[in-house]
Amino acid sequence: MRDEPRIRVPAEQQLEILTDLAYQSTFVGSVSKTDFVYLVGAEDSPFVEGPHALLRLREDGNIVFRDATFESLFVAHGIIKQWRDRAKAGELGLKTWLGERLGAVKLESLTVDYLAEFLTDEELRTAWRLAGEAPTRYQPFARRNLLAVAVAKLRSLGEGKSPQDRARILEQLLGSRILSDTVLLDLVIEVLDFRGWSLRNCDGRGAYIAFCHFEGAEIDSRLERADVISSTGLEPKLPVEEILRKGIRRLTRVLGPWRNHAMGPTALKHRLNEDTRGLDTEGMKVLRARDFATLQPGERAVEYWELTEEARRSFREFLENPSVTAPGLRELLLELGRL
């Protein structure tokens, strides 16, 4: 801290002010010079006017830290202070704070590393349990930030250990094998055996997963959005909604050569030769198998496709509004979506 006589703020109070500044900047919003004067309690203090070793005044009038390392350190101190104050008042207050504050902001990796040092394992387990309860569970970053702290602790506790041992350590840190409904954005998850774990509805976007095993784990396709390297068992089945979306795209492509734009946006040609350019032959075979189309003999050994009357009616409705799936088309769309 700068010398107290010049700054006119005791060193201990400087620490409190810097902690409050970092916490408010992260979870509430930018701190203006006027706001900072209120924190310091003296408008003419050199702490406000500077120059200060850790702070600077931006052109927009807001006070910010000069160095990200110090900012992350003070953010972590602020989180610990608020965390433990809320915990003293009971679990309900702590759970509310976890949702409103940790649930609203993705913590930076440096802040997470400091929290991994400051938080006890028991504090982390309690928070993970509370964050698993509604409504905190559905705040975007509450479970993500807590899992990030656990993974940071795992780096040192699990160094050089097997995937099975590392998974057991992670389970001890969290007190649970349930990671469901967790945003994994910017997390690095490595060398873990997730057998017996639940990772359903985990949003894998922006995550890096390497050398992990997912055989015997409960997973779905959202996890596949992660950058997955050298991992096994991550082959979940697509949900029905995604298969239907793929089926809609495929049927739209199948009907492309059939459309008669000169006659209207939903008009379809009566027949197409089997060698028509752009014809989706594989898709047409599915339509034929489900009685939506027939393949008829034509002249000079060239066969031609015809759509059934029921198919023409269903496809006209489909072209009018592809987002509305008629009951008669659902099974066709599912089959096309699996191609």
C-alpha positions in Angstrom: 0.0 0.0 0.0 1.1 3.6 -0.6 2.3 5.5 2.4 -0.5 6.3 4.8 0.4 10.0 5.5 0.3 10.9 1.8 -2.8 8.9 0.8 -4.5 9.8 4.1 -6.1 6.4 4.3 -4.9 3.7 6.6 -3.4 0.6 4.9 -6.2 -1.7 6.3 -8.8 0.7 5.0 -7.1 0.8 1.6 -7.4 -2.9 1.4 -11.1 -2.7 2.2 -11.7 0.0 -0.4 -9.8 -1.8 -3.1 -11.8 -5.0 -2.3 -15.1 -3.1 -2.5 -14.0 -1.4 -5.8 -13.2 -4.8 -7.4 -16.3 -6.5 -6.2 -18.6 -3.7 -7.3 -16.9 -3.4 -10.7 -17.4 -7.1 -11.3 -20.9 -7.7 -9.9 -22.7 -4.3 -9.9 -21.2 -2.1 -12.6 -18.5 0.5 -13.4 -17.3 2.7 -10.5 -17.2 6.4 -11.3 -14.9 8.9 -9.6 -17.9 10.1 -7.7 -18.7 6.6 -6.5 -15.1 6.1 -5.5 -15.1 9.3 -3.4 -18.0 7.8 -1.5 -16.0 4.6 -0.9 -12.9 6.6 0.3 -14.9 9.1 2.3 -12.7 12.1 1.4 -13.0 14.0 -1.9 -9.5 15.6 -1.8 -7.6 12.4 -0.8 -4.7 11.5 -3.1 -6.2 8.0 -3.0 -8.9 9.5 -5.3 -6.8 12.1 -7.2 -3.8 9.7 -7.6 -1.5 8.8 -9.0 -2.1 5.4 -7.3 0.0 2.4 -7.8 -2.9 0.1 -8.5 -5.6 2.3 -10.0 -6.2 4.6 -13.0 -8.9 6.9 -14.2 -10.2 6.1 -17.6 -11.3 8.7 -20.2 -14.9 7.8 -19.5 -14.5 8.8 -15.9 -14.5 5.4 -14.3 -11.9 4.0 -11.9 -10.3 0.8 -12.9 -7.3 -1.4 -11.8 -4.1 -1.0 -13.7 -3.2 -4.7 -13.5 -5.6 -7.7 -14.1 -3.7 -9.8 -11.5 -4.4 -7.4 -8.7 -7.9 -6.9 -9.8 -8.6 -10.7 -9.7 -7.0 -10.9 -6.3 -9.3 -8.2 -4.9 -12.3 -9.7 -6.6 -11.6 -13.0 -5.0 -11.2 -11.3 -1.6 -14.5 -9.5 -2.1 -16.3 -12.8 -3.0 -14.9 -14.5 0.0 -16.0 -11.7 2.3 -19.5 -11.6 0.9 -19.7 -15.4 0.8 -18.8 -15.8 4.5 -21.0 -12.9 5.6 -24.0 -14.6 3.8 -23.1 -18.0 5.2 -23.2 -16.6 8.8 -26.8 -15.6 8.2 -27.9 -19.1 7.0 -28.0 -21.2 3.9 -31.0 -19.4 2.4 -29.1 -16.1 2.3 -26.0 -17.9 0.9 -28.1 -19.6 -1.8 -29.7 -16.4 -2.8 -26.4 -14.6 -3.1 -24.9 -17.5 -5.1 -27.6 -17.1 -7.7 -27.8 -13.3 -7.8 -24.0 -12.7 -7.9 -22.0 -15.8 -8.9 -24.9 -16.8 -11.2 -24.8 -13.6 -13.1 -21.1 -13.3 -14.1 -18.5 -15.7 -15.5 -15.5 -15.4 -13.3 -12.1 -14.9 -14.9 -9.6 -17.7 -14.6 -7.2 -15.7 -12.3 -10.1 -15.0 -9.9 -11.0 -18.7 -9.9 -7.4 -19.7 -9.1 -7.4 -17.3 -6.1 -10.8 -18.7 -4.9 -9.4 -22.2 -5.1 -6.8 -21.2 -2.6 -9.0 -19.2 -0.3 -12.1 -21.5 -0.2 -12.2 -24.6 2.0 -13.4 -27.8 0.5 -16.4 -27.8 2.9 -17.4 -24.3 1.8 -17.3 -25.5 -1.9 -19.3 -28.6 -1.2 -22.0 -26.6 0.7 -22.2 -24.1 -2.2 -22.4 -26.8 -4.8 -25.3 -28.4 -2.9 -27.2 -25.1 -2.6 -26.5 -24.2 -6.3 -28.1 -27.5 -7.3 -31.5 -26.3 -5.9 -34.0 -24.1 -7.7 -33.9 -21.2 -8.6 -30.1 -20.9 -8.2 -29.6 -24.0 -10.3 -30.9 -22.2 -13.4 -28.8 -19.1 -13.0 -26.3 -19.3 -15.9 -23.0 -19.2 -14.1 -23.5 -20.3 -10.5 -22.7 -23.9 -11.1 -20.2 -23.1 -13.8 -18.1 -20.9 -11.5 -18.2 -23.4 -8.6 -17.2 -26.2 -10.9 -14.4 -24.0 -12.2 -13.1 -23.6 -8.6 -13.3 -27.4 -8.1 -11.4 -28.0 -11.3 -8.7 -25.5 -10.2 -8.3 -27.4 -6.9 -8.2 -30.6 -8.8 -5.1 -29.4 -10.8 -2.9 -29.7 -7.7 -4.8 -32.4 -5.8 -5.0 -34.7 -8.8 -1.7 -34.1 -10.4 -0.2 -37.3 -11.9 -3.2 -39.4 -10.8 -5.3 -41.7 -13.0 -8.7 -40.6 -14.5 -10.5 -42.8 -11.9 -8.6 -41.2 -9.0 -9.1 -37.7 -10.3 -12.8 -38.3 -10.7 -13.0 -39.5 -7.1 -11.2 -36.3 -5.9 -13.6 -34.1 -8.0 -16.6 -36.0 -6.4 -15.1 -35.3 -2.9 -14.7 -31.6 -3.7 -18.3 -31.3 -4.9 -19.9 -33.9 -2.7 -21.8 -35.1 -5.8 -21.5 -36.8 -9.2 -24.2 -34.6 -10.7 -23.0 -31.9 -13.1 -26.3 -31.6 -14.9 -27.5 -28.2 -16.1 -24.0 -26.7 -15.9 -22.6 -24.2 -18.4 -19.1 -25.3 -19.2 -18.0 -22.1 -21.0 -14.2 -21.7 -20.9 -13.6 -24.6 -18.6 -10.7 -27.0 -19.2 -11.7 -30.5 -18.2 -9.0 -33.1 -18.5 -8.2 -36.7 -17.5 -11.4 -37.8 -15.8 -13.5 -41.0 -15.8 -17.1 -39.9 -15.7 -18.6 -43.4 -15.3 -21.6 -43.1 -13.0 -21.8 -39.3 -13.4 -24.7 -37.3 -14.8 -23.9 -34.6 -17.3 -27.3 -34.1 -18.9 -28.1 -30.7 -20.2 -24.5 -29.5 -19.8 -23.8 -26.7 -22.3 -20.4 -27.6 -23.7 -20.0 -24.5 -25.9 -16.5 -22.9 -25.3 -15.3 -25.8 -23.1 -12.2 -27.9 -23.8 -12.4 -31.6 -22.8 -9.4 -33.9 -23.2 -8.5 -37.5 -22.3 -11.8 -38.1 -20.5 -14.0 -41.3 -20.5 -17.8 -41.0 -20.8 -18.8 -44.7 -21.0 -21.4 -45.3 -18.3 -22.2 -41.6 -17.9 -25.5 -39.9 -18.4 -24.9 -37.4 -21.3 -26.7 -35.8 -24.2 -25.8 -34.0 -27.4 -25.3 -30.6 -25.7 -22.0 -31.8 -24.4 -20.8 -32.4 -27.9 -20.6 -28.7 -28.5 -17.3 -28.7 -26.5 -13.9 -29.0 -28.1 -13.4 -32.7 -27.4 -9.9 -34.2 -27.8 -8.9 -37.8 -27.3 -12.0 -38.7 -25.2 -14.1 -41.9 -25.4 -17.8 -42.6 -25.1 -19.0 -39.1 -26.0 -21.5 -40.4 -28.6 -25.0 -39.4 -27.3 -28.1 -39.9 -29.4 -29.6 -36.8 -30.9 -32.8 -35.6 -29.2 -36.0 -35.9 -31.2 -36.2 -32.2 -31.7 -32.8 -32.1 -33.4 -33.7 -35.1 -35.6 -36.9 -33.4 -36.7 -35.0 -30.2 -37.5 -32.6 -32.2 -39.6 -35.5 -34.0 -41.3 -37.1 -30.7 -42.2 -33.9 -29.5 -43.8 -33.6 -32.8 -45.7 -37.2 -32.8 -46.9 -36.8 -29.2 -48.1 -33.8 -30.3 -50.1 -35.7 -33.4 -51.5 -38.6 -31.2 -52.7 -36.3 -28.6 -54.3 -36.4 -30.1 -57.9 -40.1 -30.7 -57.5 -41.1 -27.1 -56.9 -42.8 -25.3 -59.8 -42.2 -21.7 -58.9 -43.9 -20.5 -62.1 -47.2 -21.9 -60.7 -46.8 -20.7 -57.2 -44.7 -20.9 -54.0 -46.1 -24.3 -53.0 -46.9 -25.8 -56.5 -45.2 -29.1 -57.3 -44.4 -30.7 -60.6 -46.4 -33.8 -61.6 -43.4 -36.1 -62.3 -39.6 -36.1 -62.5 -37.3 -38.4 -64.4 -35.0 -40.4 -62.2 -32.0 -38.7 -63.7 -33.3 -35.2 -63.0 -30.4 -33.0 -62.0 -30.3 -32.3 -58.3 -32.7 -35.0 -57.4 -32.0 -36.5 -53.9 -32.2 -40.1 -54.9 -31.6 -41.4 -51.3 -34.4 -39.1 -50.0 -36.8 -40.2 -52.7 -36.2 -43.9 -51.7 -37.4 -43.0 -48.2 -40.5 -41.3 -49.7 -41.2 -44.3 -51.8 -40.8 -46.7 -48.8 -43.4 -44.6 -46.9 -45.8 -44.4 -49.8 -45.2 -40.8 -50.5 -43.9 -41.5 -54.0 -43.8 -44.1 -56.7 -41.2 -45.0 -59.4 -42.9 -45.7 -62.7 -41.5 -47.1 -66.0 -41.0 -44.5 -68.6 -39.9 -44.2 -72.2 -36.4 -45.4 -73.4 -35.8 -47.3 -70.2 -35.8 -44.1 -68.1 -38.0 -44.4 -65.1 -39.8 -41.4 -63.5 -40.9 -40.4 -60.0 -44.5 -39.4 -59.1 -45.8 -38.1 -55.8 -49.0 -39.5 -54.4 -52.0 -37.2 -54.0 -51.7 -37.5 -50.2 -48.0 -36.6 -50.5 -48.7 -33.5 -52.7 -51.3 -32.2 -50.2 -49.0 -32.8 -47.2 -46.0 -31.3 -49.0 -47.9 -28.1 -50.0 -48.9 -27.6 -46.3 -45.2 -28.2 -45.4 -43.9 -25.7 -47.8 -46.4 -23.1 -46.5 -45.0 -23.4 -43.0 -42.1 -25.9 -42.4 -42.1 -25.1 -38.7 -45.5 -26.8 -38.3 -45.1 -30.5 -38.5 -48.3 -32.3 -39.6 -48.9 -35.6 -37.8 -48.7 -37.6 -41.0 -45.2 -36.2 -41.8 -43.6 -36.7 -38.4 -42.3 -40.3 -39.0 -41.1 -39.3 -42.5 -39.2 -36.4 -41.1 -37.7 -38.5 -38.3 -36.4 -41.0 -40.9 -35.0 -38.3 -43.2 -33.4 -36.7 -40.1 -31.5 -39.9 -39.4 -30.0 -40.2 -42.9 
